[in-house]
Structure formats: C-alpha cells, structure tokens
Amino acid sequence: TLHDCEATLSQFQDKPPNGRVTPDTKNCIDKFRRDVESSMANDLHTNDVLKDLWDPLKAMNALNSGK
C-alpha cells in the first residue's frame, strides 16, 4: 500500500543506513525510475506504471520483514 511505501522510504530520506542498500536494491530503484519516466511520458501508459511498482514493492516488503 502507499502508506507502507511511505513508511519504508521515510527511513532513507536523510541517508541510507550503512550496508542496507544492496546493489540489487539500488538497481531495482534505478530501473523503476527509468521505467516510470518512460511510461509517464505518455498518459496512456498509466497501467505500465502500476505494473512497474511490482519489483519495488517486493523489495520494500523484504526490507520491512528483515529479509
């Protein structure tokens, strides 16, 4: 949910915790940013943005559950 996303991301607003942002997580964030920017270039691709949320949400769930 959006509230869970906000809660998870707020932990990293000041600075990422040492050692917790793995290269895989950074790659996931970078890919998501590129995909969203590409999809939002055309308003008709809103469904693509929702699809693009899947991997970041999985990563946030893993962080929240300590995996």
N, CA, C and O atoms as a Maestro MAE file, in Angstrom:
{
 s_m_m2io_version
 :::
 2.0.0
}

f_m_ct {
 s_m_title
 :::
 protein
 m_atom[268] {
  # First column is atom index #
  i_m_mmod_type
  r_m_x_coord
  r_m_y_coord
  r_m_z_coord
  i_m_residue_number
  s_m_chain_name
  s_m_pdb_residue_name
  s_m_pdb_atom_name
  i_m_atomic_number
  :::
  1 25 0.834 -1.182 0.000 1 A "THR " " N  " 7
  2 3 0.000 0.000 0.000 1 A "THR " " CA " 6
  3 2 0.877 1.242 0.000 1 A "THR " " C  " 6
  4 15 2.067 1.185 0.311 1 A "THR " " O  " 8
  5 25 0.271 2.352 -0.352 2 A "LEU " " N  " 7
  6 3 1.049 3.592 -0.401 2 A "LEU " " CA " 6
  7 2 1.564 3.985 0.979 2 A "LEU " " C  " 6
  8 15 2.667 4.518 1.099 2 A "LEU " " O  " 8
  9 25 0.785 3.729 2.010 3 A "HIS " " N  " 7
  10 3 1.239 4.058 3.368 3 A "HIS " " CA " 6
  11 2 2.486 3.249 3.739 3 A "HIS " " C  " 6
  12 15 3.426 3.786 4.325 3 A "HIS " " O  " 8
  13 25 2.490 1.966 3.399 4 A "ASP " " N  " 7
  14 3 3.661 1.127 3.672 4 A "ASP " " CA " 6
  15 2 4.880 1.622 2.904 4 A "ASP " " C  " 6
  16 15 5.992 1.637 3.433 4 A "ASP " " O  " 8
  17 25 4.668 2.027 1.657 5 A "CYS " " N  " 7
  18 3 5.771 2.567 0.849 5 A "CYS " " CA " 6
  19 2 6.340 3.820 1.505 5 A "CYS " " C  " 6
  20 15 7.555 3.977 1.625 5 A "CYS " " O  " 8
  21 25 5.445 4.706 1.927 6 A "GLU " " N  " 7
  22 3 5.896 5.941 2.560 6 A "GLU " " CA " 6
  23 2 6.668 5.650 3.843 6 A "GLU " " C  " 6
  24 15 7.707 6.258 4.098 6 A "GLU " " O  " 8
  25 25 6.162 4.725 4.645 7 A "ALA " " N  " 7
  26 3 6.827 4.391 5.903 7 A "ALA " " CA " 6
  27 2 8.216 3.813 5.653 7 A "ALA " " C  " 6
  28 15 9.170 4.160 6.349 7 A "ALA " " O  " 8
  29 25 8.327 2.939 4.668 8 A "THR " " N  " 7
  30 3 9.619 2.327 4.360 8 A "THR " " CA " 6
  31 2 10.591 3.349 3.798 8 A "THR " " C  " 6
  32 15 11.747 3.407 4.218 8 A "THR " " O  " 8
  33 25 10.129 4.157 2.846 9 A "LEU " " N  " 7
  34 3 11.014 5.136 2.215 9 A "LEU " " CA " 6
  35 2 11.430 6.244 3.172 9 A "LEU " " C  " 6
  36 15 12.519 6.801 3.030 9 A "LEU " " O  " 8
  37 25 10.583 6.575 4.148 10 A "SER " " N  " 7
  38 3 10.927 7.652 5.074 10 A "SER " " CA " 6
  39 2 12.169 7.313 5.892 10 A "SER " " C  " 6
  40 15 12.863 8.211 6.368 10 A "SER " " O  " 8
  41 25 12.452 6.024 6.056 11 A "GLN " " N  " 7
  42 3 13.660 5.612 6.776 11 A "GLN " " CA " 6
  43 2 14.925 6.058 6.053 11 A "GLN " " C  " 6
  44 15 15.974 6.215 6.678 11 A "GLN " " O  " 8
  45 25 14.834 6.262 4.749 12 A "PHE " " N  " 7
  46 3 16.003 6.541 3.928 12 A "PHE " " CA " 6
  47 2 16.071 7.985 3.455 12 A "PHE " " C  " 6
  48 15 16.948 8.324 2.661 12 A "PHE " " O  " 8
  49 25 15.169 8.848 3.921 13 A "GLN " " N  " 7
  50 3 15.150 10.218 3.429 13 A "GLN " " CA " 6
  51 2 16.400 10.988 3.816 13 A "GLN " " C  " 6
  52 15 16.948 11.712 2.985 13 A "GLN " " O  " 8
  53 25 16.864 10.857 5.036 14 A "ASP " " N  " 7
  54 3 18.056 11.592 5.455 14 A "ASP " " CA " 6
  55 2 19.315 10.985 4.858 14 A "ASP " " C  " 6
  56 15 20.118 11.682 4.237 14 A "ASP " " O  " 8
  57 25 19.481 9.694 5.049 15 A "LYS " " N  " 7
  58 3 20.621 8.982 4.480 15 A "LYS " " CA " 6
  59 2 20.335 7.489 4.582 15 A "LYS " " C  " 6
  60 15 19.658 7.048 5.511 15 A "LYS " " O  " 8
  61 25 20.841 6.715 3.642 16 A "PRO " " N  " 7
  62 3 20.613 5.269 3.724 16 A "PRO " " CA " 6
  63 2 21.420 4.673 4.868 16 A "PRO " " C  " 6
  64 15 22.544 5.105 5.124 16 A "PRO " " O  " 8
  65 25 20.859 3.685 5.557 17 A "PRO " " N  " 7
  66 3 21.635 3.042 6.619 17 A "PRO " " CA " 6
  67 2 22.825 2.307 6.027 17 A "PRO " " C  " 6
  68 15 22.730 1.719 4.949 17 A "PRO " " O  " 8
  69 25 23.928 2.343 6.725 18 A "ASN " " N  " 7
  70 3 25.154 1.711 6.225 18 A "ASN " " CA " 6
  71 2 24.932 0.234 5.965 18 A "ASN " " C  " 6
  72 15 24.455 -0.505 6.827 18 A "ASN " " O  " 8
  73 25 25.286 -0.178 4.764 19 A "GLY " " N  " 7
  74 3 25.250 -1.585 4.421 19 A "GLY " " CA " 6
  75 2 23.882 -2.152 4.102 19 A "GLY " " C  " 6
  76 15 23.794 -3.328 3.748 19 A "GLY " " O  " 8
  77 25 22.816 -1.384 4.208 20 A "ARG " " N  " 7
  78 3 21.490 -1.943 3.972 20 A "ARG " " CA " 6
  79 2 21.020 -1.764 2.539 20 A "ARG " " C  " 6
  80 15 20.135 -2.498 2.098 20 A "ARG " " O  " 8
  81 25 21.570 -0.828 1.806 21 A "VAL " " N  " 7
  82 3 21.161 -0.647 0.419 21 A "VAL " " CA " 6
  83 2 22.105 -1.470 -0.443 21 A "VAL " " C  " 6
  84 15 23.229 -1.067 -0.739 21 A "VAL " " O  " 8
  85 25 21.615 -2.623 -0.829 22 A "THR " " N  " 7
  86 3 22.430 -3.541 -1.614 22 A "THR " " CA " 6
  87 2 22.468 -3.094 -3.064 22 A "THR " " C  " 6
  88 15 21.621 -2.308 -3.487 22 A "THR " " O  " 8
  89 25 23.428 -3.577 -3.830 23 A "PRO " " N  " 7
  90 3 23.454 -3.258 -5.257 23 A "PRO " " CA " 6
  91 2 22.160 -3.676 -5.959 23 A "PRO " " C  " 6
  92 15 21.694 -2.976 -6.858 23 A "PRO " " O  " 8
  93 25 21.579 -4.806 -5.560 24 A "ASP " " N  " 7
  94 3 20.318 -5.241 -6.170 24 A "ASP " " CA " 6
  95 2 19.195 -4.245 -5.888 24 A "ASP " " C  " 6
  96 15 18.373 -3.960 -6.759 24 A "ASP " " O  " 8
  97 25 19.167 -3.717 -4.658 25 A "THR " " N  " 7
  98 3 18.144 -2.736 -4.305 25 A "THR " " CA " 6
  99 2 18.341 -1.461 -5.099 25 A "THR " " C  " 6
  100 15 17.377 -0.888 -5.607 25 A "THR " " O  " 8
  101 25 19.585 -1.010 -5.211 26 A "LYS " " N  " 7
  102 3 19.861 0.198 -5.991 26 A "LYS " " CA " 6
  103 2 19.480 -0.001 -7.449 26 A "LYS " " C  " 6
  104 15 18.901 0.894 -8.064 26 A "LYS " " O  " 8
  105 25 19.795 -1.156 -8.005 27 A "ASN " " N  " 7
  106 3 19.421 -1.447 -9.392 27 A "ASN " " CA " 6
  107 2 17.905 -1.445 -9.560 27 A "ASN " " C  " 6
  108 15 17.391 -0.952 -10.565 27 A "ASN " " O  " 8
  109 25 17.190 -1.994 -8.583 28 A "CYS " " N  " 7
  110 3 15.729 -2.016 -8.623 28 A "CYS " " CA " 6
  111 2 15.174 -0.589 -8.632 28 A "CYS " " C  " 6
  112 15 14.266 -0.277 -9.402 28 A "CYS " " O  " 8
  113 25 15.720 0.268 -7.783 29 A "ILE " " N  " 7
  114 3 15.274 1.662 -7.713 29 A "ILE " " CA " 6
  115 2 15.573 2.389 -9.017 29 A "ILE " " C  " 6
  116 15 14.721 3.106 -9.542 29 A "ILE " " O  " 8
  117 25 16.778 2.205 -9.539 30 A "ASP " " N  " 7
  118 3 17.157 2.866 -10.789 30 A "ASP " " CA " 6
  119 2 16.277 2.410 -11.948 30 A "ASP " " C  " 6
  120 15 15.845 3.227 -12.762 30 A "ASP " " O  " 8
  121 25 16.012 1.107 -12.025 31 A "LYS " " N  " 7
  122 3 15.160 0.569 -13.094 31 A "LYS " " CA " 6
  123 2 13.745 1.123 -12.964 31 A "LYS " " C  " 6
  124 15 13.126 1.498 -13.960 31 A "LYS " " O  " 8
  125 25 13.239 1.174 -11.739 32 A "PHE " " N  " 7
  126 3 11.898 1.705 -11.517 32 A "PHE " " CA " 6
  127 2 11.813 3.158 -11.977 32 A "PHE " " C  " 6
  128 15 10.855 3.541 -12.647 32 A "PHE " " O  " 8
  129 25 12.798 3.957 -11.625 33 A "ARG " " N  " 7
  130 3 12.798 5.367 -12.029 33 A "ARG " " CA " 6
  131 2 12.783 5.499 -13.554 33 A "ARG " " C  " 6
  132 15 12.013 6.285 -14.106 33 A "ARG " " O  " 8
  133 25 13.631 4.731 -14.226 34 A "ARG " " N  " 7
  134 3 13.659 4.783 -15.696 34 A "ARG " " CA " 6
  135 2 12.321 4.346 -16.289 34 A "ARG " " C  " 6
  136 15 11.800 4.987 -17.201 34 A "ARG " " O  " 8
  137 25 11.770 3.252 -15.766 35 A "ASP " " N  " 7
  138 3 10.507 2.731 -16.290 35 A "ASP " " CA " 6
  139 2 9.358 3.712 -16.082 35 A "ASP " " C  " 6
  140 15 8.535 3.907 -16.977 35 A "ASP " " O  " 8
  141 25 9.302 4.331 -14.900 36 A "VAL " " N  " 7
  142 3 8.228 5.289 -14.621 36 A "VAL " " CA " 6
  143 2 8.357 6.510 -15.521 36 A "VAL " " C  " 6
  144 15 7.365 6.971 -16.087 36 A "VAL " " O  " 8
  145 25 9.568 7.035 -15.657 37 A "GLU " " N  " 7
  146 3 9.754 8.202 -16.515 37 A "GLU " " CA " 6
  147 2 9.352 7.888 -17.947 37 A "GLU " " C  " 6
  148 15 8.730 8.714 -18.615 37 A "GLU " " O  " 8
  149 25 9.698 6.713 -18.416 38 A "SER " " N  " 7
  150 3 9.340 6.312 -19.774 38 A "SER " " CA " 6
  151 2 7.830 6.143 -19.918 38 A "SER " " C  " 6
  152 15 7.237 6.620 -20.885 38 A "SER " " O  " 8
  153 25 7.218 5.471 -18.965 39 A "SER " " N  " 7
  154 3 5.778 5.225 -19.033 39 A "SER " " CA " 6
  155 2 4.974 6.508 -18.888 39 A "SER " " C  " 6
  156 15 3.956 6.674 -19.559 39 A "SER " " O  " 8
  157 25 5.407 7.406 -18.033 40 A "MET " " N  " 7
  158 3 4.649 8.630 -17.796 40 A "MET " " CA " 6
  159 2 4.841 9.667 -18.893 40 A "MET " " C  " 6
  160 15 4.167 10.697 -18.901 40 A "MET " " O  " 8
  161 25 5.747 9.403 -19.808 41 A "ALA " " N  " 7
  162 3 5.904 10.305 -20.945 41 A "ALA " " CA " 6
  163 2 4.637 10.296 -21.797 41 A "ALA " " C  " 6
  164 15 4.405 11.213 -22.584 41 A "ALA " " O  " 8
  165 25 3.824 9.259 -21.635 42 A "ASN " " N  " 7
  166 3 2.566 9.142 -22.354 42 A "ASN " " CA " 6
  167 2 1.500 8.752 -21.336 42 A "ASN " " C  " 6
  168 15 1.568 7.671 -20.751 42 A "ASN " " O  " 8
  169 25 0.519 9.623 -21.120 43 A "ASP " " N  " 7
  170 3 -0.515 9.366 -20.110 43 A "ASP " " CA " 6
  171 2 -1.270 8.068 -20.340 43 A "ASP " " C  " 6
  172 15 -1.870 7.531 -19.408 43 A "ASP " " O  " 8
  173 25 -1.251 7.558 -21.552 44 A "LEU " " N  " 7
  174 3 -1.971 6.322 -21.839 44 A "LEU " " CA " 6
  175 2 -1.278 5.103 -21.244 44 A "LEU " " C  " 6
  176 15 -1.841 4.009 -21.263 44 A "LEU " " O  " 8
  177 25 -0.077 5.268 -20.719 45 A "HIS " " N  " 7
  178 3 0.678 4.143 -20.173 45 A "HIS " " CA " 6
  179 2 0.600 4.061 -18.648 45 A "HIS " " C  " 6
  180 15 1.499 3.507 -18.015 45 A "HIS " " O  " 8
  181 25 -0.456 4.600 -18.056 46 A "THR " " N  " 7
  182 3 -0.603 4.566 -16.604 46 A "THR " " CA " 6
  183 2 -0.587 3.138 -16.079 46 A "THR " " C  " 6
  184 15 -0.035 2.881 -15.010 46 A "THR " " O  " 8
  185 25 -1.181 2.208 -16.809 47 A "ASN " " N  " 7
  186 3 -1.166 0.804 -16.383 47 A "ASN " " CA " 6
  187 2 0.258 0.272 -16.294 47 A "ASN " " C  " 6
  188 15 0.560 -0.552 -15.431 47 A "ASN " " O  " 8
  189 25 1.126 0.734 -17.171 48 A "ASP " " N  " 7
  190 3 2.522 0.296 -17.130 48 A "ASP " " CA " 6
  191 2 3.200 0.746 -15.838 48 A "ASP " " C  " 6
  192 15 4.008 0.011 -15.270 48 A "ASP " " O  " 8
  193 25 2.877 1.942 -15.377 49 A "VAL " " N  " 7
  194 3 3.468 2.437 -14.134 49 A "VAL " " CA " 6
  195 2 3.042 1.551 -12.972 49 A "VAL " " C  " 6
  196 15 3.855 1.215 -12.110 49 A "VAL " " O  " 8
  197 25 1.776 1.175 -12.950 50 A "LEU " " N  " 7
  198 3 1.301 0.295 -11.882 50 A "LEU " " CA " 6
  199 2 2.015 -1.048 -11.936 50 A "LEU " " C  " 6
  200 15 2.354 -1.616 -10.898 50 A "LEU " " O  " 8
  201 25 2.241 -1.551 -13.132 51 A "LYS " " N  " 7
  202 3 2.977 -2.809 -13.298 51 A "LYS " " CA " 6
  203 2 4.422 -2.634 -12.828 51 A "LYS " " C  " 6
  204 15 4.996 -3.542 -12.227 51 A "LYS " " O  " 8
  205 25 5.006 -1.471 -13.100 52 A "ASP " " N  " 7
  206 3 6.395 -1.204 -12.716 52 A "ASP " " CA " 6
  207 2 6.578 -1.143 -11.198 52 A "ASP " " C  " 6
  208 15 7.698 -1.285 -10.706 52 A "ASP " " O  " 8
  209 25 5.500 -0.934 -10.459 53 A "LEU " " N  " 7
  210 3 5.583 -0.875 -8.998 53 A "LEU " " CA " 6
  211 2 5.865 -2.226 -8.362 53 A "LEU " " C  " 6
  212 15 6.283 -2.280 -7.206 53 A "LEU " " O  " 8
  213 25 5.648 -3.310 -9.080 54 A "TRP " " N  " 7
  214 3 5.746 -4.653 -8.506 54 A "TRP " " CA " 6
  215 2 7.110 -4.925 -7.861 54 A "TRP " " C  " 6
  216 15 7.158 -5.311 -6.693 54 A "TRP " " O  " 8
  217 25 8.202 -4.739 -8.576 55 A "ASP " " N  " 7
  218 3 9.529 -5.049 -8.029 55 A "ASP " " CA " 6
  219 2 9.907 -4.153 -6.845 55 A "ASP " " C  " 6
  220 15 10.406 -4.663 -5.842 55 A "ASP " " O  " 8
  221 25 9.685 -2.830 -6.927 56 A "PRO " " N  " 7
  222 3 10.000 -2.013 -5.749 56 A "PRO " " CA " 6
  223 2 9.167 -2.398 -4.522 56 A "PRO " " C  " 6
  224 15 9.670 -2.369 -3.399 56 A "PRO " " O  " 8
  225 25 7.910 -2.754 -4.731 57 A "LEU " " N  " 7
  226 3 7.082 -3.162 -3.595 57 A "LEU " " CA " 6
  227 2 7.596 -4.449 -2.972 57 A "LEU " " C  " 6
  228 15 7.588 -4.593 -1.749 57 A "LEU " " O  " 8
  229 25 8.042 -5.384 -3.801 58 A "LYS " " N  " 7
  230 3 8.622 -6.620 -3.266 58 A "LYS " " CA " 6
  231 2 9.876 -6.304 -2.454 58 A "LYS " " C  " 6
  232 15 10.087 -6.880 -1.387 58 A "LYS " " O  " 8
  233 25 10.707 -5.388 -2.956 59 A "ALA " " N  " 7
  234 3 11.934 -5.018 -2.244 59 A "ALA " " CA " 6
  235 2 11.604 -4.355 -0.906 59 A "ALA " " C  " 6
  236 15 12.256 -4.632 0.101 59 A "ALA " " O  " 8
  237 25 10.591 -3.478 -0.891 60 A "MET " " N  " 7
  238 3 10.203 -2.819 0.356 60 A "MET " " CA " 6
  239 2 9.638 -3.822 1.356 60 A "MET " " C  " 6
  240 15 9.911 -3.727 2.553 60 A "MET " " O  " 8
  241 25 8.858 -4.773 0.876 61 A "ASN " " N  " 7
  242 3 8.338 -5.808 1.773 61 A "ASN " " CA " 6
  243 2 9.476 -6.614 2.380 61 A "ASN " " C  " 6
  244 15 9.432 -6.969 3.558 61 A "ASN " " O  " 8
  245 25 10.491 -6.902 1.579 62 A "ALA " " N  " 7
  246 3 11.642 -7.649 2.089 62 A "ALA " " CA " 6
  247 2 12.370 -6.841 3.165 62 A "ALA " " C  " 6
  248 15 12.790 -7.398 4.179 62 A "ALA " " O  " 8
  249 25 12.521 -5.524 2.947 63 A "LEU " " N  " 7
  250 3 13.162 -4.672 3.953 63 A "LEU " " CA " 6
  251 2 12.340 -4.627 5.236 63 A "LEU " " C  " 6
  252 15 12.885 -4.692 6.338 63 A "LEU " " O  " 8
  253 25 11.019 -4.514 5.082 64 A "ASN " " N  " 7
  254 3 10.147 -4.446 6.261 64 A "ASN " " CA " 6
  255 2 10.155 -5.736 7.061 64 A "ASN " " C  " 6
  256 15 10.027 -5.713 8.285 64 A "ASN " " O  " 8
  257 25 10.306 -6.858 6.378 65 A "SER " " N  " 7
  258 3 10.267 -8.141 7.081 65 A "SER " " CA " 6
  259 2 11.661 -8.594 7.521 65 A "SER " " C  " 6
  260 15 11.804 -9.650 8.139 65 A "SER " " O  " 8
  261 25 12.685 -7.801 7.206 66 A "GLY " " N  " 7
  262 3 14.044 -8.118 7.639 66 A "GLY " " CA " 6
  263 2 14.741 -9.156 6.793 66 A "GLY " " C  " 6
  264 15 15.735 -9.734 7.233 66 A "GLY " " O  " 8
  265 25 14.256 -9.411 5.596 67 A "LYS " " N  " 7
  266 3 14.880 -10.409 4.716 67 A "LYS " " CA " 6
  267 2 16.015 -9.798 3.945 67 A "LYS " " C  " 6
  268 15 16.662 -10.483 3.153 67 A "LYS " " O  " 8
  :::
 }
 m_bond[267] {
  # First column is bond index #
  i_m_from
  i_m_to
  i_m_order
  :::
  1 1 2 1
  2 2 3 1
  3 3 4 2
  4 3 5 1
  5 5 6 1
  6 6 7 1
  7 7 8 2
  8 7 9 1
  9 9 10 1
  10 10 11 1
  11 11 12 2
  12 11 13 1
  13 13 14 1
  14 14 15 1
  15 15 16 2
  16 15 17 1
  17 17 18 1
  18 18 19 1
  19 19 20 2
  20 19 21 1
  21 21 22 1
  22 22 23 1
  23 23 24 2
  24 23 25 1
  25 25 26 1
  26 26 27 1
  27 27 28 2
  28 27 29 1
  29 29 30 1
  30 30 31 1
  31 31 32 2
  32 31 33 1
  33 33 34 1
  34 34 35 1
  35 35 36 2
  36 35 37 1
  37 37 38 1
  38 38 39 1
  39 39 40 2
  40 39 41 1
  41 41 42 1
  42 42 43 1
  43 43 44 2
  44 43 45 1
  45 45 46 1
  46 46 47 1
  47 47 48 2
  48 47 49 1
  49 49 50 1
  50 50 51 1
  51 51 52 2
  52 51 53 1
  53 53 54 1
  54 54 55 1
  55 55 56 2
  56 55 57 1
  57 57 58 1
  58 58 59 1
  59 59 60 2
  60 59 61 1
  61 61 62 1
  62 62 63 1
  63 63 64 2
  64 63 65 1
  65 65 66 1
  66 66 67 1
  67 67 68 2
  68 67 69 1
  69 69 70 1
  70 70 71 1
  71 71 72 2
  72 71 73 1
  73 73 74 1
  74 74 75 1
  75 75 76 2
  76 75 77 1
  77 77 78 1
  78 78 79 1
  79 79 80 2
  80 79 81 1
  81 81 82 1
  82 82 83 1
  83 83 84 2
  84 83 85 1
  85 85 86 1
  86 86 87 1
  87 87 88 2
  88 87 89 1
  89 89 90 1
  90 90 91 1
  91 91 92 2
  92 91 93 1
  93 93 94 1
  94 94 95 1
  95 95 96 2
  96 95 97 1
  97 97 98 1
  98 98 99 1
  99 99 100 2
  100 99 101 1
  101 101 102 1
  102 102 103 1
  103 103 104 2
  104 103 105 1
  105 105 106 1
  106 106 107 1
  107 107 108 2
  108 107 109 1
  109 109 110 1
  110 110 111 1
  111 111 112 2
  112 111 113 1
  113 113 114 1
  114 114 115 1
  115 115 116 2
  116 115 117 1
  117 117 118 1
  118 118 119 1
  119 119 120 2
  120 119 121 1
  121 121 122 1
  122 122 123 1
  123 123 124 2
  124 123 125 1
  125 125 126 1
  126 126 127 1
  127 127 128 2
  128 127 129 1
  129 129 130 1
  130 130 131 1
  131 131 132 2
  132 131 133 1
  133 133 134 1
  134 134 135 1
  135 135 136 2
  136 135 137 1
  137 137 138 1
  138 138 139 1
  139 139 140 2
  140 139 141 1
  141 141 142 1
  142 142 143 1
  143 143 144 2
  144 143 145 1
  145 145 146 1
  146 146 147 1
  147 147 148 2
  148 147 149 1
  149 149 150 1
  150 150 151 1
  151 151 152 2
  152 151 153 1
  153 153 154 1
  154 154 155 1
  155 155 156 2
  156 155 157 1
  157 157 158 1
  158 158 159 1
  159 159 160 2
  160 159 161 1
  161 161 162 1
  162 162 163 1
  163 163 164 2
  164 163 165 1
  165 165 166 1
  166 166 167 1
  167 167 168 2
  168 167 169 1
  169 169 170 1
  170 170 171 1
  171 171 172 2
  172 171 173 1
  173 173 174 1
  174 174 175 1
  175 175 176 2
  176 175 177 1
  177 177 178 1
  178 178 179 1
  179 179 180 2
  180 179 181 1
  181 181 182 1
  182 182 183 1
  183 183 184 2
  184 183 185 1
  185 185 186 1
  186 186 187 1
  187 187 188 2
  188 187 189 1
  189 189 190 1
  190 190 191 1
  191 191 192 2
  192 191 193 1
  193 193 194 1
  194 194 195 1
  195 195 196 2
  196 195 197 1
  197 197 198 1
  198 198 199 1
  199 199 200 2
  200 199 201 1
  201 201 202 1
  202 202 203 1
  203 203 204 2
  204 203 205 1
  205 205 206 1
  206 206 207 1
  207 207 208 2
  208 207 209 1
  209 209 210 1
  210 210 211 1
  211 211 212 2
  212 211 213 1
  213 213 214 1
  214 214 215 1
  215 215 216 2
  216 215 217 1
  217 217 218 1
  218 218 219 1
  219 219 220 2
  220 219 221 1
  221 221 222 1
  222 222 223 1
  223 223 224 2
  224 223 225 1
  225 225 226 1
  226 226 227 1
  227 227 228 2
  228 227 229 1
  229 229 230 1
  230 230 231 1
  231 231 232 2
  232 231 233 1
  233 233 234 1
  234 234 235 1
  235 235 236 2
  236 235 237 1
  237 237 238 1
  238 238 239 1
  239 239 240 2
  240 239 241 1
  241 241 242 1
  242 242 243 1
  243 243 244 2
  244 243 245 1
  245 245 246 1
  246 246 247 1
  247 247 248 2
  248 247 249 1
  249 249 250 1
  250 250 251 1
  251 251 252 2
  252 251 253 1
  253 253 254 1
  254 254 255 1
  255 255 256 2
  256 255 257 1
  257 257 258 1
  258 258 259 1
  259 259 260 2
  260 259 261 1
  261 261 262 1
  262 262 263 1
  263 263 264 2
  264 263 265 1
  265 265 266 1
  266 266 267 1
  267 267 268 2
  :::
 }
}
